[in-house]
Amino acid sequence: MLLKIWWSLIAKKNSNQEMDSNYLKKIFLFLSSYRDEDIILIHGTGNVGHGFVQKHWLSEGNKHLLRKNLDEYFQKIDAIFPGFTRIKIEDVLASNYDITSNKKIICWWDITNSAKILSSDDAFSHFLYHQKAESAYMLTDIDGVVDINRKIIDDIDKKSFEHIHFWKKEWDVTGGMKHKIQKLFNDMSNGNKKVRIINGRNTNNFKNIIEKDTGIGTKIYI
């Protein structure tokens, strides 16, 4: 199972909130019921990363301060997910990191030596391409991808994507909804994969999708 938790679930955007620890504890308990599953969990940095970059941007001069802040932030998240192991970005990039028979936790919104942002979207595409995940989910704070009329779009493929007028266009260091879906198509042009975008706070719906393949959300056919 490949999961990505979006920033909007970790903390309220444009606020001083570091993380919603209650939500993270809830999602840990939820995932614990699938103890026999191999789980790759990718999360962003919430306001610790995005807020810093929005305020100061990112440069050679301040990357070490952000790195320190992120390390402290990761430690707090790791404490909420006992039994999960954080995998270093360098290890994954250096080889096609094979994850089998183990639960893992990753953060990919990271910084290179040249002060470049590597987003959790990069991680999601990487593992979707290299790992044989039977299911892949993006957890956000809305019920799926919505159009300009705020209607949930049930299914999106590359052809229909070109004709969708997306509802919300937020400024995001790593791009909004349209950019994220476009990135999946670009990175996985011949992937033959399916990704669901769903509301990560509705765990009952999530359970139905996992166990019965039915529920509210958007299916992305890549």
Beta strands, then each sheet from edge to edge (+ up, - down):
strand 1: 2-5
strand 2: 40-43
strand 3: 85-86
strand 4: 104-107
strand 5: 110-111
strand 6: 117-118
strand 7: 136-140
strand 8: 155-156
strand 9: 194-199
strand 10: 218-221
sheet 1: 3+ 4+ 2+ 1+ 7+ 9+ 10- 8-
sheet 2: 5+ 6-
end
